[in-house]
Amino acid sequence: MSGVSNKTQKPLSVPLPGGKTLHLGPGKTAQISAKAAADLRLKKLVDAGEIEIVDEVLRPTAGPGGSTRSRRFIYGDTVGSGGRRSGNR
C-alpha cells in the first residue's frame, strides 16, 4: 500500500484508476494501491506540489500510552456475565 497526502490548504479531488475519485481534505493522508500511485494523473499533481505520495504508510499499533499487545477473540468466548443455560430445549 502507498499513501497520498494533501499538501495544500484546500480540499482536493484526486483521480484514481477505474473512474474513482478520492476526496482528500487539507493536510489529510489516505491509503491508495500501488497501481493507483503509478497513475500519470497523480504524478501531475505531485509535480504541481499539491500532493505527496509515500511508498508505505506506517500506522501505530496503539494510541498514546496504550499497550502494543492486542487481545484476541477466541471462538467460543462469551460476552457478558451470563453463563450457559442448561435444561430442555
N, C-alpha and C positions, 0 to 999 in steps of 0.2 A: 504494500500500500504506500501511496505517496500522500503528501499533504499539500494543500494550497492555502495561502494566506493573503488576505486583502490588505494591501499596504496603503490604501487611500483612506480619506475621511468620509467617503460616500459608499452607499451600498452598491454592489456590483452584481451583474448577471453574467455568470461565467458559462460559456457554451461548452457542452460536453458531447462526446460521440453518441450517436444513436438518437439525435434530436432532443436530448435532455439539456436542462439548464440548472445550474447551481446558483442559488441566490445567497450571496455572501455579504454579511454586514461589515461595517467599518472595523478594521483590526481583527476580524474573526478568522479562524482557521477551520478547515474541513478536510476530511479524507477523500481521496479520489483513487481510482485504479491507475496502475502503471500505464495502461493503454490510453487513458484519458490524459495523463501527464505528457504524453508524447504528441498530442494533437497540435497541429500548426496554429490553430486559433488561440490556444493557451500560450504558445510561445510568443505570439504577437503581444499579448497582454503582459508577459514577463519583460519583453524588450521595452515596452512603454513604461515599465516601473509600477504598474498597477497591482500586480500580484507577484508572489514568490512561491516557487514550487520546492518542497523539501522531499528528499527521497524516502525517508522514514519518519513517521510521526511517533514520538515517544510519549507514552501515557503513563502517569504514575499508577502504581498498584494500589495505593491507599491515599486518603486525604491527609491533610496536615495532622501530625500527631497520631495517625492511625497505624494499625499493625499491617505488616505486609503479608501476614498469614490469612488465608481465607478459610471460611467454614464451608465444608462441602455438604450437600444434601445427599443422604444415603436413602436409596429406595426402601420404603417401608417405615421411614421415620414418621412420627405423628406430630402434628402441630397442635398445641393447646394442652390443657391439663387432663382431658378426658382419656380414659383407658379403653380397652376393648370391651365390647359388650359380650356377654355370654347369655345363652338362652336359645329358645326355639325361634326359628325364622319362618 
